[in-house]
């Protein structure tokens, strides 16, 4: 049932998927003032949370994508728009993404929902919010969708709804798509920062036994997952990681209103990442596929006042479900 028709239709240059994907990061100016709170985890590590408060009883939790942070332009834009509508926000920096290396050899991965559960419970128990909304982008969107299904029976009753944007819900197929020539420039940029982080881990944790030469030659995400993600997080290999971390199998278990907003022209996503069948069969999982938008883009034009379609769409969904 919940397949939604989209109203997003950008001006001509933004109908190019790559242009829309990179425009926000390269050209849009976004600023926000955060108040950082560090919380200690059950496994002797820390997670940094960046709050932007307006005195609301509703908190919107924002979860960034691969190698993003609270400083990602899409996170700042969402925080500003949510604040303007009277909602508090908190940007959840995944482990190792807050500007300071975390204390364990493990950082984060696409399916590490135990961290999401821990953070949401901390927010629900520590602060006096009546309502919590979760918004996740790309990798953070995969975490959001997986969490909403995997923890459907045990998550806080304060969670009212969730939103996911541009999500690689099937990691095996999206990994192959990212390995194609058209996405080489994106993968190269991701691997630059991932390599630097893992080399630092190898220095701080010599017992990790990293093959540095292979890491430096890594060309695709599979190479990285073979060398770091799978062994460090206890998966038997990259295929085991992709299968267990993908959110797609959990969509049918979602019990609270949850929407996936994604574009048909997303250069990162293959056909397997558009869960039309799952949305059609669900009462709680909604799917909105735009014709254009790129990956976490959804920019309409060069005019700043017209570039909040995504944030306005989120706000509309939140207001419908509070």
C-alpha positions in Angstrom: 0.0 0.0 0.0 2.4 2.8 1.1 3.9 3.8 -2.3 3.8 7.6 -2.5 3.8 9.8 -5.5 6.5 12.5 -5.4 6.3 16.2 -6.1 10.0 16.7 -6.6 10.9 18.2 -10.0 14.1 20.2 -10.3 15.3 22.7 -12.9 17.4 21.4 -15.8 21.0 21.1 -14.5 19.8 19.4 -11.4 18.2 16.6 -13.5 21.7 15.3 -13.9 22.2 12.7 -11.1 25.9 13.4 -10.6 25.4 17.2 -10.6 22.7 16.8 -8.0 24.8 14.4 -5.9 27.8 16.7 -5.6 26.2 20.2 -5.6 25.2 20.3 -1.9 28.6 19.2 -0.7 30.6 21.5 -3.0 28.6 24.7 -3.2 25.9 25.1 -0.6 26.8 27.1 2.6 25.3 25.6 5.7 26.1 26.6 9.3 24.8 25.5 12.7 25.9 26.0 16.3 26.1 22.7 18.2 26.4 21.8 21.9 28.4 18.6 22.1 27.7 15.9 24.7 30.0 12.8 24.9 28.5 9.6 26.1 30.4 6.5 27.2 29.4 3.1 25.8 29.0 -0.3 27.4 32.2 -1.5 25.6 34.5 1.2 27.0 34.3 3.6 24.0 32.6 6.9 23.4 30.0 8.4 21.0 29.8 12.2 20.4 26.3 13.7 20.1 25.9 17.3 18.7 22.7 19.0 19.9 20.9 22.0 18.4 18.2 23.0 20.8 15.2 25.3 20.7 13.4 24.1 23.8 11.1 21.4 22.2 9.5 18.3 23.6 10.3 16.6 20.2 13.8 15.5 19.3 15.0 14.6 15.8 18.0 12.3 15.7 20.1 12.8 12.6 22.4 9.9 11.4 24.9 10.7 8.7 26.2 8.5 5.9 29.6 6.9 5.1 32.4 9.1 6.3 30.0 11.9 7.2 29.6 13.7 10.5 27.5 16.3 12.2 29.3 18.8 9.9 27.9 17.2 6.7 25.9 19.8 4.7 22.7 17.6 4.6 22.8 17.2 8.4 23.2 20.9 9.0 20.4 21.7 6.6 18.1 19.3 8.3 19.0 20.6 11.7 18.4 24.2 10.7 15.0 23.4 9.2 13.9 21.2 12.1 14.9 24.0 14.5 13.0 26.5 12.5 9.9 24.4 12.9 10.3 24.1 16.6 12.0 20.7 16.9 15.3 20.0 18.8 17.9 18.0 16.9 20.9 15.9 17.8 23.4 14.8 15.2 24.7 11.3 16.0 28.4 11.1 15.1 29.1 7.4 14.4 32.2 6.1 16.1 35.4 7.7 14.8 33.5 10.4 12.8 33.3 13.2 15.3 36.8 14.6 14.6 38.5 12.4 17.2 39.5 8.7 16.8 37.4 6.4 19.0 39.1 4.2 21.6 38.5 0.8 20.1 39.9 -0.9 16.9 36.2 -1.1 15.8 34.6 2.0 14.4 31.2 1.7 12.7 29.6 -0.2 9.9 26.4 -0.2 7.8 24.5 -2.6 10.1 25.8 -1.7 13.6 22.3 -1.1 15.1 23.4 -1.8 18.6 24.9 1.6 18.6 21.6 3.2 17.4 19.7 1.3 20.1 22.2 2.4 22.8 22.0 6.1 21.7 18.2 6.2 21.4 17.8 4.6 24.8 20.2 7.1 26.3 18.3 10.0 24.8 14.9 8.6 25.9 16.1 7.9 29.4 18.3 10.9 30.1 16.2 13.7 28.5 12.6 14.7 29.0 11.5 14.4 25.4 7.9 13.2 24.7 8.7 12.2 21.1 11.7 11.0 19.2 12.1 10.9 15.4 15.0 9.2 13.6 16.4 10.5 10.3 19.2 8.6 8.5 21.0 9.3 5.3 22.6 6.6 3.0 24.6 4.3 5.4 22.8 6.1 8.3 19.6 5.4 6.5 20.4 1.7 6.3 21.0 1.8 10.1 17.7 3.6 10.6 15.7 1.1 8.5 17.4 -2.0 10.0 16.9 -0.6 13.5 13.2 0.1 13.0 12.7 -3.5 11.9 15.2 -5.4 14.0 14.3 -3.6 17.3 10.6 -3.2 16.5 9.6 -5.1 19.7 12.2 -3.5 22.1 12.7 0.1 20.9 11.5 3.1 23.0 7.9 3.9 22.9 9.0 7.6 22.5 9.9 6.8 18.9 7.1 8.0 16.7 8.4 7.7 13.2 11.5 7.4 11.1 12.9 8.7 7.8 15.6 7.3 5.6 17.1 8.9 2.5 19.0 7.4 -0.4 19.7 4.0 1.2 21.7 1.1 -0.1 19.3 -1.4 1.5 21.0 -4.3 -0.3 24.7 -3.9 0.4 26.0 -6.7 -1.9 24.3 -5.2 -5.0 25.1 -1.6 -4.1 28.7 -2.5 -3.5 28.9 -3.9 -7.0 27.3 -0.8 -8.4 29.8 1.4 -6.5 32.5 -0.6 -8.2 31.5 0.5 -11.7 33.5 3.1 -13.6 30.8 5.8 -13.2 31.3 5.8 -9.4 35.1 5.6 -9.3 35.6 9.2 -8.3 33.2 8.8 -5.3 34.8 5.5 -4.2 38.2 7.0 -4.4 37.2 9.9 -2.1 35.6 7.5 0.4 38.6 5.2 0.5 41.0 8.2 1.1 39.5 8.9 4.5 38.7 5.2 5.3 42.4 4.3 4.6 43.7 7.1 6.8 41.4 6.0 9.7 42.4 2.3 9.4 46.1 3.1 9.2 45.8 5.0 12.4 44.0 2.0 13.9 46.9 -0.3 12.8 49.4 2.1 14.5 47.4 2.2 17.8 46.5 -1.5 17.7 49.5 -3.4 16.3 47.8 -6.7 17.2 45.3 -5.9 14.4 47.8 -7.2 11.9 46.7 -5.0 9.0 48.1 -5.7 5.5 49.0 -2.1 4.8 50.2 -2.8 1.3 46.9 -4.3 0.3 45.0 -1.5 2.0 46.9 1.1 -0.1 46.0 -0.8 -3.2 42.3 -1.1 -2.4 40.1 0.1 -5.3 36.6 -0.9 -4.3 34.6 -1.3 -1.0 35.0 -5.1 -1.2 38.8 -4.7 -0.8 38.3 -2.5 2.3 35.7 -4.9 3.8 38.0 -7.9 3.3 40.9 -6.1 5.1 39.0 -4.3 7.9 35.3 -4.5 8.3 34.9 -8.3 8.1 37.8 -9.3 10.4 37.4 -6.5 12.9 33.7 -7.0 13.4 33.7 -10.8 13.4 32.2 -11.5 10.0 33.4 -14.5 8.0 34.0 -12.3 5.0 32.5 -9.4 3.0 29.6 -11.4 1.7 28.7 -12.4 5.3 28.9 -8.7 6.3 26.8 -7.5 3.5 24.1 -10.1 4.1 23.8 -9.5 7.8 24.1 -5.7 7.7 21.6 -5.0 4.9 18.3 -3.4 6.0 16.2 -5.0 3.2 15.3 -8.2 5.2 14.0 -6.1 8.1 11.6 -3.8 6.2 8.7 -6.2 6.7 9.1 -6.1 10.5 8.8 -2.3 10.8 5.9 -1.4 13.1 6.0 2.4 13.2 5.6 4.8 10.3 8.8 4.8 8.4 9.5 6.4 5.0 12.3 5.8 2.5 12.9 8.7 0.2 15.1 7.8 -2.8 15.7 8.9 -6.3 15.4 6.8 -9.5 18.6 8.2 -10.8 20.8 7.6 -7.7 24.2 6.7 -9.2 25.0 4.5 -6.1 21.9 2.3 -6.2 20.9 -0.7 -8.4 17.4 -2.1 -8.9 17.7 -4.3 -5.7 17.7 -1.1 -3.6 14.2 0.0 -4.6 11.9 -2.1 -2.3 8.6 -1.6 -4.1 7.4 -5.1 -3.2 8.1 -4.6 0.5 6.4 -1.2 0.6 3.4 -2.5 -1.2 3.0 -5.3 1.3 3.5 -3.1 4.4 1.2 -1.0 6.5 4.0 1.0 8.1 6.9 1.2 5.6 6.4 4.0 3.0 8.4 4.4 -0.2 8.7 7.6 -2.3 10.8 7.4 -5.4 11.6 10.7 -7.2 12.6 10.7 -10.8 15.6 12.9 -10.1 17.7 13.8 -7.1 20.9 11.9 -7.2 22.4 10.5 -4.0 21.3 12.6 -0.9 20.9 15.5 -3.3 17.3 16.5 -4.0 18.4 20.1 -4.9 15.8 21.9 -7.0 17.6 25.0 -8.4 20.4 27.5 -7.8 18.0 29.6 -5.7 18.7 28.9 -1.9 15.0 29.4 -0.9 14.0 26.6 -3.4 16.5 24.1 -2.1 14.7 22.7 0.9 12.4 20.2 -0.8 13.9 17.2 1.1 13.8 19.0 4.5 10.2 20.1 3.8 9.2 16.6 2.8 10.7 15.3 6.0 8.8 17.8 8.1 5.6 17.0 6.4 6.0 13.3 7.2 7.0 14.1 10.8 4.0 16.3 11.4 1.7 13.6 10.0 2.9 11.1 12.5 3.5 12.9 15.8 
